[in-house]
Amino acid sequence: MAQRHIIDYYLQVQNDYLLMLNTYKEVQEAVKSGYLEQSRIDEVYKDISLIKDNYERLAYIIFLLNQPNKEIKHKRYIRQNKQYLDALESSSPTSIYKENTQCLAKIKDFIKDYKNIKQEKEI
């Protein structure tokens, strides 16, 4: 996969993100109207969150791809893009690592609970 393929994919995801931002105001109006069920509202907000997270992560990858190799240029690049990086803070490597760690802990707890229930039923 070439860098241009990644950029093409990023542009597609960015387009979806911009479409989501355009319709977000309508979503807020629908929520305020009170005509929708809470489960449906939660589902829409979950979808919005997924689109936002996907866009932010790909934007951070594009940031890393464009990062210069020389140390002197690297510091200037980060300084120039500080505001952009602050907006993408939830997609930084440390936050993604924390999120993955939390998800893995939940999965391990689920398996542990399953094994305990299975063991109780066998007795």
N, C-alpha and C positions, 0 to 999 in steps of 0.2 A: 504494500500500500504506500503510495507516494504522498508527500505532504499536500499536494493539490487535492487528493481525494479527501483528506481530512478537512481541508478548508472548504471544499464543496459541501461536505456533510455538515460542517459547522454553519455554513450559510443557510442550509435547509432548516436546521434546528433554530437558528436565529430568526428566520422567517416565521416559524411556528410560535416562537416566543413573542414576537411583535404582534402577531395576530391575537395571541392570548391577552396581551396588554390592551389591545383595542377593544376586546370584548369584556374585559374585567369590569368596566364601569357598568355595563348592562347586568353582569352577574351581581354586583353590589345592589343595584336597584331591585333585582328579583328577590334577593335575600331580605331586603328591607320591606318588601311588600307583604311578606308573611304567608304567601300562598303555597310555598314549597315545603315539603316534609324535611325534617332535620337530617334524616339519613341521606337524602338527595343532595342537600347543601354540603354535607360533609364529603360526599363523593366528588362533587365539583371542586371543592377546595383542595382535595387530595390530588386531583388531576392537575390543577393549577400549580400546586407545589412540585409535582413531578416535572412539568414542563420547565419551570423555573430552575430546578436543580440540574436538569440535563443541560440547559443552556449555560448555566454558570460553570459547570464542570468542563464543558467543551471550550468555553471562553478562556478558562485557566490553562487548558492544554495548548490553545493557540498562543496564549501569552508565553508559555514555556518554549514553544517551537520558535517563536520570533526572538527569543532572548539571545543576545550576543554571547560569543564564547570568551572573548577577552574580559578579564576581571575588571579593568577600568571602565569599559563600556557597560558591563553588567550592572555596576552600581548606579550609573547614570540612568540606565534603562528602568531600573526599579524605582528610582527617585521620580522619573518622569511619569511613571504609571502608578504612583502611589494611590491616587484617588480610585483608579480602576481596580487595583488590588484590594482596597478596603471594601469596595462594593462586592467583590468576589470572595470575601473572607470565609464564607461558609463552604467554599469549594477548594480551600487550600489543602495541601497534603496532610497537615496535622488534623484538620477537622474531618477529612475523609477517613483518615486512619482511626480517629476516635469513633466515628459513626460505624465503621466496620467492626471495631472491637465491641461496641455496644450490641450490634446486631448478632455477632457471634455468641456473645454471652446470653442473649435471649434465646438463641437456637439451642445452646447447650442446656439452659434451664428447661426448655420445652422437652428435650430428649430425656433429661433427668426425671421430669415429672411423668413422662410416658413410661419410662422403665419402672418407676415406683408404682404406678397404677397397674401396670402389667403384672408386676410381682405380687401385688395385693390380690389380684383376681386369681392368680394361680394357686394361692394358699387356700 
